[in-house]
Amino acid sequence: MSDEVKDAGLVAMISSILGGNKRADSIAPPPLAEVPPIVPADAVEPTSSSDPAAAKAENAPDAAPAATKPVEPPAQIATTRDGKRVLPAEAIADLVLGELRKLENFPSSGVSVTVYGYRHWNAMLTFAPFSTSFQNATRFRQAVPDLVFKLRRFVELEI
């Protein structure tokens, strides 16, 4: 990260602490997609390969115990009466993080999403030091309420 970005972040942080940060309020959150989120499937997908080297690797003694392991059926995703999927907090945090990663300049690491609440669950973003600039962090945090509002239409928090 360049020194200019670090300096700008420090100046913004100091000015926000002292109450002089008027720029952060004027930053508009990025637009979010209107499509429902994609729930990651935990099912094991069979792989087939026509490559003879891959076939030999599957027949190797090291791969034999893995090949004899029975394949478990995919877990059923619970739904509510109104069709919402009931997911644990970790899965919802992954959905929120996945949607945020679609935004421009979103950091690839150093971001933590915490999902909390019950019926009206919410999400909180925390950033590691120097993972993003203050302006970008403010922009991403302002996008979270809209994202959570849209996700609540499709997902409910599991208790």
C-alpha positions as CSV (number, residue, x, y, z in Angstrom):
1,M,0.0,0.0,0.0
2,S,1.4,3.4,-0.9
3,D,2.3,6.0,1.6
4,E,-0.2,8.4,0.2
5,V,-3.1,6.0,0.8
6,K,-1.8,5.3,4.4
7,D,-1.5,9.1,5.0
8,A,-4.9,9.8,3.7
9,G,-6.4,7.0,5.9
10,L,-4.6,8.4,9.0
11,V,-5.7,11.9,8.2
12,A,-9.3,10.7,7.7
13,M,-9.2,8.7,10.9
14,I,-7.9,11.6,13.0
15,S,-10.3,14.1,11.5
16,S,-13.3,11.7,12.2
17,I,-12.1,11.4,15.8
18,L,-12.0,15.1,16.1
19,G,-15.3,15.5,14.5
20,G,-14.2,17.3,11.3
21,N,-14.9,14.5,8.8
22,K,-17.7,15.7,6.6
23,R,-16.5,13.8,3.5
24,A,-17.4,10.4,4.9
25,D,-21.1,11.4,5.1
26,S,-21.2,12.4,1.5
27,I,-19.9,9.1,0.1
28,A,-22.7,7.2,-1.5
29,P,-22.7,3.4,-1.1
30,P,-22.1,1.4,-4.2
31,P,-25.2,-0.1,-5.9
32,L,-26.0,-3.7,-5.1
33,A,-27.3,-6.4,-7.5
34,E,-31.0,-7.2,-7.4
35,V,-30.5,-11.0,-7.8
36,P,-30.9,-13.4,-4.9
37,P,-27.7,-14.6,-3.3
38,I,-26.1,-17.9,-4.3
39,V,-26.1,-20.3,-1.4
40,P,-22.9,-22.4,-1.6
41,A,-23.6,-26.1,-1.8
42,D,-21.7,-28.4,0.5
43,A,-22.3,-31.5,-1.7
44,V,-19.4,-33.4,-3.0
45,E,-19.4,-33.2,-6.8
46,P,-18.0,-36.3,-8.6
47,T,-15.2,-35.5,-10.9
48,S,-14.6,-37.5,-14.1
49,S,-11.5,-37.1,-16.2
50,S,-10.5,-38.7,-19.4
51,D,-6.8,-38.0,-18.6
52,P,-5.0,-41.3,-18.2
53,A,-2.5,-39.8,-15.7
54,A,-5.4,-38.8,-13.5
55,A,-6.8,-42.3,-13.8
56,K,-3.5,-43.8,-12.6
57,A,-3.3,-41.3,-9.8
58,E,-6.8,-42.5,-8.6
59,N,-5.6,-46.1,-8.6
60,A,-2.5,-45.3,-6.5
61,P,-2.3,-46.8,-3.0
62,D,-2.5,-43.4,-1.4
63,A,-5.8,-42.6,-3.1
64,A,-7.4,-46.0,-2.3
65,P,-8.7,-45.1,1.1
66,A,-10.2,-41.8,-0.2
67,A,-11.9,-43.7,-3.0
68,T,-13.6,-46.2,-0.7
69,K,-15.1,-43.4,1.5
70,P,-18.8,-43.4,1.0
71,V,-20.3,-40.3,-0.5
72,E,-22.8,-38.6,1.9
73,P,-25.9,-37.2,0.4
74,P,-26.1,-33.4,0.4
75,A,-27.7,-31.9,3.6
76,Q,-31.2,-30.6,3.1
77,I,-31.4,-26.8,3.5
78,A,-34.3,-26.0,5.9
79,T,-36.8,-23.4,4.7
80,T,-39.5,-21.4,6.5
81,R,-43.1,-21.3,5.5
82,D,-42.6,-18.2,3.4
83,G,-39.7,-19.9,1.5
84,K,-36.7,-18.3,3.2
85,R,-33.7,-20.5,3.7
86,V,-32.7,-21.1,7.3
87,L,-28.9,-20.8,7.6
88,P,-26.4,-20.6,10.4
89,A,-24.6,-17.3,11.1
90,E,-21.4,-18.5,9.5
91,A,-23.1,-19.3,6.2
92,I,-24.9,-15.9,6.2
93,A,-21.6,-14.2,6.9
94,D,-20.1,-16.0,3.9
95,L,-23.0,-14.8,1.7
96,V,-22.5,-11.2,2.9
97,L,-18.8,-11.4,2.2
98,G,-19.4,-13.0,-1.2
99,E,-21.7,-10.2,-2.2
100,L,-19.3,-7.5,-0.9
101,R,-16.4,-9.1,-2.8
102,K,-18.3,-8.2,-6.0
103,L,-17.8,-4.5,-5.2
104,E,-14.9,-2.5,-6.8
105,N,-11.8,-2.2,-4.6
106,F,-13.0,-4.6,-1.9
107,P,-10.0,-6.1,-0.2
108,S,-9.2,-9.8,-0.8
109,S,-8.1,-10.3,2.9
110,G,-8.3,-8.6,6.2
111,V,-12.1,-8.3,6.4
112,S,-14.3,-10.0,9.0
113,V,-18.1,-10.2,8.8
114,T,-20.1,-10.8,12.1
115,V,-23.7,-11.8,11.9
116,Y,-25.8,-11.2,15.0
117,G,-29.4,-10.9,16.2
118,Y,-32.4,-13.1,15.9
119,R,-35.4,-12.3,13.7
120,H,-34.0,-9.2,12.3
121,W,-30.4,-10.3,12.1
122,N,-27.7,-7.8,11.1
123,A,-24.1,-7.9,9.9
124,M,-21.1,-6.0,11.0
125,L,-17.9,-5.4,9.0
126,T,-14.4,-5.1,10.6
127,F,-11.3,-4.4,8.7
128,A,-7.7,-5.3,9.6
129,P,-5.2,-2.4,9.7
130,F,-4.0,-1.3,6.3
131,S,-6.4,-3.7,4.5
132,T,-8.3,-0.8,2.9
133,S,-8.5,2.9,3.0
134,F,-10.8,4.8,5.4
135,Q,-12.9,6.1,2.5
136,N,-13.4,2.6,1.0
137,A,-14.1,1.1,4.4
138,T,-16.8,3.8,5.0
139,R,-18.3,3.1,1.5
140,F,-18.4,-0.7,2.2
141,R,-19.9,-0.2,5.7
142,Q,-22.6,2.0,4.2
143,A,-23.4,-0.7,1.7
144,V,-24.0,-3.4,4.4
145,P,-27.5,-2.2,5.5
146,D,-28.9,-2.4,2.0
147,L,-27.3,-5.8,1.4
148,V,-28.6,-7.1,4.7
149,F,-32.1,-5.8,3.9
150,K,-32.0,-7.6,0.6
151,L,-30.6,-10.8,2.1
152,R,-33.3,-10.9,4.8
153,R,-35.9,-11.5,2.0
154,F,-34.2,-14.8,1.1
155,V,-32.4,-15.9,4.3
156,E,-33.3,-16.3,8.0
157,L,-30.9,-16.9,10.8
158,E,-30.8,-20.4,12.3
159,I,-31.0,-20.5,16.1
